[in-house]
């Protein structure tokens, strides 16, 4: 269902279904963007990021970006733009409640408050809350107090994800200097984005290292420290997740799914799927 | 053996029944003699497997229950109940089992409004 809603506090919610779209845009507010079916490509400077239903992206106020959708099946996107004052008030409250978090974010002033514009996992509480909100809006919810209750919790969920995905991962890196940790994590996030966006291609370690600006040795060592997985294991996990999405939401045959997500051999895909999810792909499709 | 009844204690039975039926949407199923001398209203929600007995604590005036109500959407029900005048002592917060808010009923029983979430699902 498509709609664009501006609340009295200037928070905005947009739900749209698109098959083809090429837009060059400027982000006027802090924004969290989801794709509930299909995929949407974002171009941020030199980076190309593809968002799938298992991930989301945030854009800071003032971000310049372009989006690209070319899809046979309709792409369902859902985004929330938070008014700057709403975010500032939230951050103030968050710091008072839990000042262990976000210690490195916007410490100089509210104006410098910026999140890392990268791919985050769409799972857990944020997924439940977004689906509830969308379900309510699709059914005509007009009560702005309740809508803002969902938005408030969406920010709580995002801040926790930010803490896990950025602050805690930087902390896990074996470097003494906080500046080095931040810079290495920035490069590792480039590698992560590359894997998430090109998961169905043959990706060599050499090109991954070159894209992220790290040597192969450095990439292998630090990637494992931050994500607890090697780049290859991380790529396999993405492929299996995306295969699960295809099994659940399309009629593609197993062989087609295998090649669409970048596996070469159906038998190794089935083995990996069963090892990870304790169920075969066919059985998963039947119960999904 | 199976769990059949749980109890919401209350000094003022009528006030307690009004709270559960008007604010929380329970229905009165029946009345039963839990003890020899006191007839207790029996309430239910959607399930007829588990009933809530509203009972006077009698001599055990400190008795109170901890009742967990399951909800599909905690934020929605929290908002609806707040508008209906229910005072929450704990706003919705994230627990290992899901999202939950807490209030006390007129009989001072703790009631947890819990939306169970499967965090292993991605």
Boltz contact constraints between the chains, C-beta under 6 A:
constraints:
  - contact:
      token1: [A, 123]
      token2: [B, 122]
      max_distance: 6.0
  - contact:
      token1: [A, 124]
      token2: [B, 119]
      max_distance: 6.0
  - contact:
      token1: [A, 128]
      token2: [B, 117]
      max_distance: 6.0
  - contact:
      token1: [A, 132]
      token2: [B, 73]
      max_distance: 6.0
  - contact:
      token1: [A, 146]
      token2: [B, 79]
      max_distance: 6.0
  - contact:
      token1: [A, 149]
      token2: [B, 75]
      max_distance: 6.0
  - contact:
      token1: [A, 149]
      token2: [B, 79]
      max_distance: 6.0
  - contact:
      token1: [A, 150]
      token2: [B, 75]
      max_distance: 6.0
